[in-house]
Amino acid sequence: MAPSSAIWAISVAKSAPAVSLTTISSAPAPALAVSTSASSSATVESHQPPLVINPPHPVDPVRDRAIAAAASVDDLAAAVSNPASDPRDLAVEIGDLKARLTDARLAKLIAQRSAGEKQQKLTDLETRFRQSRAECSSLEQALAAETKQRITAEEQLTALSAKMMVHDEVVLRVQKALEAANEARASQSRKINHDWQLYKKNLRIYADRLERFH
C-alpha cells in the first residue's frame, strides 16, 4: 500500500499501547507524530525548581529514521509506538509532581500561619502604639498644666519679691526714723538731766521756769 492512498485505517494491537491511524488525503501523507498527553503544558511553582508537566518530546533521530524507513503498516506502528522513543517514566514524574505539590501546600500552610502570627503581632503593636500615644498625650497635657502652674508661681514669687523690696524700704525708713527718735529722746533726756541738775542747784530758777511753762 502506497503512502499516497486516499483512506488508511490501521489498528495495531501489540504489547505496546494500541495505535489507531486514520488519514484522508489525496496528497502524500505527512510525517506521523504521536503524543502521549495533551499538547498544553503547565508549570507548578514551589520552593523547588519549576517542573514542566508536559514538556515537548526531544528530537530522536533514530525514531525519525525508523518512521521514515517503515515499509509497511506494522513497521510504521512499531516505529511510532517504540518505547525507546519516549524515555520518560510518567509514574515517577507524577509521583515527583505530587510530592512537590504536597511540599508546596505545606509551605503555603506554613506561610499562612506565619502571616497570621505576624498580623497578630502587628495588631498587638498597633494597640500598644495607640495606648502609648494616649499616655503621651496625657503626659503632655499634665506637663503643660505643671508648666503653667510653675509660670504662675514664678510670677507670684516675682510680685512677692517686689513687695518685699518695698517693705524693706519702708522698714529701713522706719528704722531710720526710730533711730532719729531715739537720738532725739536721748538728747532730750540728757538735756533734762542737765537741767535737773541745774534746777536742783538753783530752785528759784527752777520755779521761775515752771511759772513760764505754766
C-alpha positions in Angstrom: 0.0 0.0 0.0 1.5 3.3 -1.1 1.6 6.3 1.4 -0.5 8.5 -1.0 -3.6 6.3 -0.9 -6.9 8.1 -0.2 -8.0 6.4 3.1 -6.0 4.4 5.6 -7.4 2.6 8.5 -4.9 1.0 10.7 -5.4 -0.8 14.0 -2.4 -2.4 15.7 -2.7 -4.5 18.9 0.7 -5.5 20.3 2.5 -5.3 23.7 2.9 -1.6 23.2 -0.1 0.8 23.5 -2.6 0.5 20.7 -2.2 2.9 17.9 -5.1 4.0 15.5 -4.3 6.0 12.4 -6.8 7.5 10.0 -5.7 9.7 7.1 -8.0 11.2 4.4 -5.9 12.8 1.7 -5.0 12.6 -1.9 -1.6 14.2 -1.4 1.4 12.4 0.1 0.9 11.7 3.8 2.8 14.0 6.2 5.1 12.6 8.8 3.3 11.0 11.7 3.8 12.1 15.3 2.2 10.6 18.5 1.9 12.5 21.8 1.2 10.6 25.0 -0.6 13.5 26.6 -2.3 16.9 25.7 -0.2 19.5 23.8 -0.6 22.1 26.5 1.9 22.4 29.3 1.7 24.0 32.8 4.2 25.0 35.4 3.9 24.3 39.1 5.5 26.9 41.4 7.2 25.7 44.6 10.3 26.1 46.5 12.0 23.6 44.1 12.9 24.4 40.5 9.8 24.6 38.3 8.6 21.3 36.7 7.0 21.3 33.3 4.1 18.8 33.4 4.1 18.0 29.7 7.4 19.1 28.1 7.8 18.6 24.3 9.4 15.5 23.0 13.1 15.7 22.5 14.4 15.1 19.0 15.0 11.4 18.4 16.9 10.8 15.1 16.7 7.0 15.4 12.9 7.1 15.8 12.6 9.6 13.0 14.7 7.4 10.7 12.6 4.3 11.7 9.4 6.1 10.8 10.8 7.3 7.5 12.1 3.8 6.6 8.9 2.0 7.5 7.8 -0.1 4.5 4.6 -1.5 6.0 1.9 -0.6 8.4 3.4 -3.0 11.0 6.8 -1.3 10.7 5.3 2.1 11.0 3.2 1.2 14.0 6.3 -0.4 15.7 8.4 2.7 15.0 5.7 5.1 16.3 5.0 3.0 19.4 8.6 2.3 20.2 9.1 2.7 24.0 12.6 3.8 23.4 11.4 6.9 21.6 9.9 8.3 24.9 12.3 7.6 27.7 10.3 9.4 30.4 8.8 7.5 33.3 5.4 9.1 33.8 4.8 7.3 37.0 7.9 8.7 38.5 7.1 12.2 37.1 3.6 12.1 38.6 5.0 10.9 42.0 7.5 13.7 41.9 4.8 16.2 40.9 2.6 15.0 43.8 5.5 15.3 46.2 6.2 18.8 45.0 2.5 19.7 45.2 2.4 18.4 48.8 5.5 20.4 49.7 4.0 23.5 48.1 0.8 23.1 50.1 2.8 22.6 53.3 4.9 25.6 52.5 1.7 27.6 51.8 0.2 26.5 55.1 3.3 27.4 57.0 3.4 30.8 55.2 -0.3 31.4 56.1 0.4 30.6 59.7 3.4 32.8 59.8 1.5 35.6 58.1 -1.3 35.1 60.7 1.2 35.3 63.6 2.8 38.4 62.1 -0.6 40.0 61.6 -1.4 39.3 65.2 1.9 40.8 66.3 1.2 43.8 64.1 -2.2 44.2 65.7 -0.7 44.0 69.2 2.0 46.6 68.3 -0.7 48.9 66.9 -2.7 48.5 70.1 0.4 49.3 72.2 1.2 52.2 70.0 -2.3 53.7 70.4 -2.0 53.2 74.2 1.4 54.8 74.2 0.2 57.7 72.1 -2.7 58.2 74.5 -0.4 58.1 77.5 2.0 60.5 75.8 -0.9 62.9 75.1 -2.0 62.7 78.8 1.6 63.3 79.9 1.9 66.3 77.6 -1.3 67.8 79.0 -0.1 67.2 82.5 3.3 68.8 81.7 1.5 71.8 80.1 -0.6 72.2 83.3 2.5 71.9 85.5 4.4 74.4 83.3 1.5 76.8 83.6 1.5 76.4 87.4 5.2 76.9 87.5 5.0 80.1 85.5 2.2 81.4 87.8 4.2 80.6 90.9 7.3 82.4 89.4 5.1 85.4 88.6 3.7 85.3 92.2 7.3 85.0 93.6 8.4 88.0 91.5 5.4 90.0 92.8 6.2 89.0 96.3 9.9 89.9 95.8 8.9 93.3 94.6 6.5 93.7 97.6 9.3 92.6 99.9 11.7 95.2 98.4 9.1 97.9 99.0 8.5 96.5 102.5 12.3 96.5 103.2 12.5 100.1 102.1 9.6 101.0 104.4 11.2 99.1 107.2 14.5 100.9 106.5 12.8 104.3 106.6 11.0 103.3 109.9 14.3 102.1 111.4 16.0 105.4 110.5 13.0 107.3 111.9 13.2 105.2 115.1 17.0 105.8 115.3 16.4 109.6 114.9 13.7 109.5 117.5 15.9 107.6 119.9 18.7 110.0 119.3 16.3 112.9 119.9 14.9 111.2 123.1 18.4 110.6 124.3 19.4 114.2 123.6 16.3 115.4 125.4 17.0 113.1 128.3 20.5 114.4 128.6 19.2 117.9 128.4 16.5 117.2 131.1 19.1 115.6 133.3 21.4 118.6 132.8 18.6 121.0 133.6 17.6 118.9 136.5 21.0 119.2 138.0 20.9 122.9 137.5 17.4 123.1 138.9 18.4 121.3 142.0 21.2 123.8 142.5 19.0 126.8 142.0 15.4 126.2 142.9 14.5 129.8 142.2 15.4 129.4 138.5 13.5 126.2 138.5 10.4 127.8 140.0 10.7 130.7 137.5 10.9 128.4 134.6 8.0 126.4 135.9 5.9 129.5 136.0 6.9 130.2 132.4 5.7 126.8 131.2 2.5 127.1 133.1 
